[in-house]
């Protein structure tokens, strides 16, 4: 896998956690077990996908 999968995993996890908490704080979505577990998993998948799709660095 090219790119940085560990950075994508960590960034996706943090993005999902902060998104779940922000949605709860703004009253858009209640903080349930599904949102607290589901959104970080979606964030991890998104982060790993972006890490695999967009390898940053030298193109040669």
BELNORDA-V315348 format. One record per residue. RES is the residue in one small letter. PSI is psi in radians with two decimals (NA if undefined). OMEGA is omega in whole degrees, -180 to 180 (* if undefined). D_FIRST is the distance of its C-alpha to the first C-alpha in Angstrom with 2 decimals. Layout:
((RES	PSI	OMEGA	D_FIRST) (RES	PSI	OMEGA	D_FIRST))
This chain:
((x	2.20	175	0.00) (x	2.94	180	3.76) (x	-2.72	-177	6.56) (x	1.49	-175	8.20) (x	-0.57	-180	7.69) (x	-0.74	177	10.96) (x	-0.68	177	12.80) (x	-0.69	179	11.95) (x	-0.85	-178	13.23) (x	-0.75	180	16.28) (x	-0.72	178	17.09) (x	-0.69	178	16.95) (x	-0.83	179	19.12) (x	-0.69	177	21.59) (x	-0.79	180	21.76) (x	-0.73	179	22.61) (x	-0.80	-179	25.18) (x	-0.57	176	26.83) (x	-0.75	178	26.95) (x	-0.76	180	28.67) (x	-0.64	179	31.11) (x	-0.72	178	31.86) (x	-0.61	177	32.61) (x	-0.72	-177	34.91) (x	-0.61	180	36.64) (x	0.01	176	37.41) (x	0.38	-179	38.77) (x	-0.67	-176	36.49) (x	2.32	179	35.14) (x	2.63	-179	36.50) (x	1.68	179	34.43) (x	3.01	178	34.03) (x	-0.67	-180	31.87) (x	-0.74	-180	29.93) (x	-0.58	-179	29.23) (x	-0.43	178	28.48) (x	-0.67	-175	25.92) (x	-0.78	-178	24.78) (x	-0.70	174	24.00) (x	-0.58	177	21.68) (x	-0.72	176	19.74) (x	-0.69	177	19.57) (x	-0.69	178	18.54) (x	-0.79	179	15.68) (x	-0.72	178	14.46) (x	-0.75	179	15.08) (x	-0.74	178	13.36) (x	-0.64	178	10.05) (x	-0.75	178	10.54) (x	-0.62	179	11.45) (x	-0.61	179	8.67) (x	-0.58	-175	6.20) (x	-0.62	-173	9.29) (x	1.37	177	10.73) (x	2.12	-180	9.11) (x	2.53	178	12.31) (x	-2.74	-176	13.84) (x	2.33	-178	15.16) (x	0.01	-178	14.76) (x	NA	*	16.07))
